[in-house]
């Protein structure tokens, strides 16, 4: 029963995973555009 449930949810999970990965790529791109952000520089120093 559990396997059947996972099998039915699999397309939805993959869809959301692709959606979130594309959003994450856009966030990374946006973050790279804001290289002059002082908060990011502080984060680099802390790391």
Beta strands, then each sheet from edge to edge (+ up, - down):
end
